[in-house]
Amino acid sequence: MKSGIIFSGSGPILILTTYDDFSDEKFCQKLAAKGIRKFLAFEVPEELCKQKYGRQYDIIMNDVKQEDDLRVLDYNGFNVFYNFPFSTWEKEYRHEEPE
């Protein structure tokens, strides 16, 4: 399981996904289907998500399929941005669909 902060035009969201990499073409297609065609993504430690979101994390985890899927753990951009110190942000990904 991978967790990450996704920045798009509407601000940051926190996601959980079974994809191994945020640059996976199928992952990018999944976001595009939700209207997100340009984004920055930063991996964050899954353990930190568990600590900060507790029961909500457990509920979302029980909802994630064990094959290529993703779920939004938090869509409140303020919470997402301030819950994770920059020091916890890991690998960065950039994606932009060609026009």
Order of alpha helices (4+ residues) and beta strands (2+ residues): beta-beta-alpha-beta-alpha-beta-alpha-beta
